[in-house]
């Protein structure tokens, strides 16, 4: 499309419904590229299908763009014009992740890949990506504050890398700052939230659903439940004994469980003679794999399942379920000593330093009472949900 470009006509250009369009100045190689988001960029045609970016309107005025176009064409004539950077978002991300794989753990690289996918500019040239377009994509994550925060951090690191690689002169995210996150170590789910999580866990039929159900009911650490072995479980006594080799404080830990937890364990298929939650594959990225170890995708799917059921739960981590049980039992009148014995917390509750060393009483009966009260509380929440 060609027209005589004026300040008024450039300002009046409307964004296309999809992609981008270019309006050329009649009688000159100067053009204005208009994106779907409404940004307008002056470009100059320097050859058949070859264009060079001058700058964005209105930061760059039409008069300045005309002069710059003349300078660029003069440099082309003299043979001193530097080639335009044509690196696209997708190609740059691919190279960036390839470098990350050489120095980061696979889980970290997978996280970067997921976060940069939120920006998803595809084959758009890096030089054509505007801060306004990035902000519009980030706005879609505003209801997920943690993901929003981490996407900004990952995006800033990526675009800074692009500058160091000389793909860009400046990062389009240099003025976009991540907001401060509230400490997640204080997160305790409300009654309606823990009911929603528990209800979703009971409705599912995967390793992750069962693990979440047991975390809600027992307050143990996720890695300890994921490594659970059949031989550690006493169905008759309704106890589980975790060996010191897998506990955080390196002490053997025996705790009780109730009827609800027993039902979840009983529902687990015997895919393995050893592990309650065996790994889906024997090897992951060339390393031996024995028990469930993939948390990111199942957690995201679990959260999406809750949203699909119309259950509202703010962002939470699986460790928050442990803190929620501890706080919930305290509200039910269970002593701190019993709670911390149940969840194998290293502080030892209200015991004195001497008592921690010499008091080897197992508190099994007290744990059974606490677990029974907690399960009854959860059943009550489900009934009212």
Secondary structure, 3 states (H helix, E strand, C coil): CEECCCHHHHHHCCCCCCCEEEEEECCCCEEEEEECCCCEEEEEEEECCEEEEEEEECCCCHHHHHHHHHHHHHHHHHCCCCCCCCCEHHHHHHHHHHHHHHHCCHHHHHHHHHHHHCCCCCCCEHHHCCHHHHHHHHHCCCCCHHHHHHHHHHHHHHHHHHHHCCCCCCCCCCCCCCCCCCCHHHCCCCHHHHHHHHHHHHHCCCHHHHHHHHHHHHCCCHHHHHCCEHHHEECCCCEEEECCCCCCCCCCEEEECCHHHHHHHHHCCCCCCCECCECCCCEECCEECCECCCCHHHHHHHHHHHHHCCCCCCCCCHHHHHHHHHHHHHHCCCCHHHHHHHHCCCCCCCCCHHHHHHCCCCCHHHHHHHHHHHHHHHHHHHHHC
